[in-house]
Amino acid sequence: MNRRLQNMILAAMMLALSWLMPFLALLNPAIAQAISPMHIPIFLCGFLCDLPWAGLVGFIAPLLRSATSGMPALYPTALAMSFELAAYGIVTALLRRALPKRPAFTYVALIGAMLAGRLVWGAASVVLYGLGGTPFTFQMFLAGAFLNAVWGIAFHIAIIPPVVIALQRAGFPRRTAHE
């Protein structure tokens, strides 16, 4: 299968999963909110797809979810999340390509993308909240990016790298000679 078609199929699957996984909130809202289920397919997309696809899926996912289900609220939450998830996809894809292809570096890429995405979310929130006339404080940033997200961060670190490492060991996705 050619790489472009593989990227399109994987990106479509990850976009669909990012739309479906938040429905876990219907089963247990507290757990679903704590694990940030929409983020999981975006990180996977960054590991499995090439850069433009991973960033695009990350940007579209919260907007699509907001437009079709009403959650998260479009302004400012889904808009800020769009920038955050785009950064997750982009930085994961960049780090996956730049770092050695050893299992430990899968964790490095994920954690680096998590930090970058949270910084982007904070910057987008400053702008969006400011446009709405509400200050976005450093305390709000710390709470939203780290304190309230600690269980999701731990869950993502525990789940995503083993999945990616298992897929890589199985030879999936196939890479071109220059990767």
Phi, psi and omega in degrees: 000136180287156188298322181295316178295319177301316178299316181297316182293313179296318179297318179296320178296317181292324176295317178297317178296322180293334177279321184281320189300326177296346175295349172302336179298334178291331179281315178205094185304322183293315180291314181300318178294322182292328184264359179047067187296333180292334183288329186302307180295333180290315176299315178300320178299320177297326178281329187262333185250164176283165189311304186298327181292315182297317179293320181294315178298317178299320181288319185286323190309307181292327179292318178297315180297317179296316183292328185263334183238349182084357180231133355288165177302139185300311184241126358265354192298303184295323179296314179295320178297327179300316178291320179298310183290328173298317178297320177303310182297313182295309184292321176300313180297319179295314181291322177302320182284324186277328186273158176302151184273049177251151184308319182300327182284346172295319177294319180298315180298316180296311182294320176300317178293322178299315180294314180298315180297322179291324175295318178296317177302316179298315180296316178296321180295320177303313182293310185294315178295320178299319177297330178273001178083012180245129178288142174253105188275166177297325177296321177295321178297310180300317180296312183288322185275331187230304187297310180283346185257005188300321180290321177295318178300311180298317180297315180297318179294326180284329188259313190293308181303316178300323178295313180297316180297318178296318178296318179296317179296330178279358179083023181239140350282157177292137182250157176282168184298331184277359179267000000 
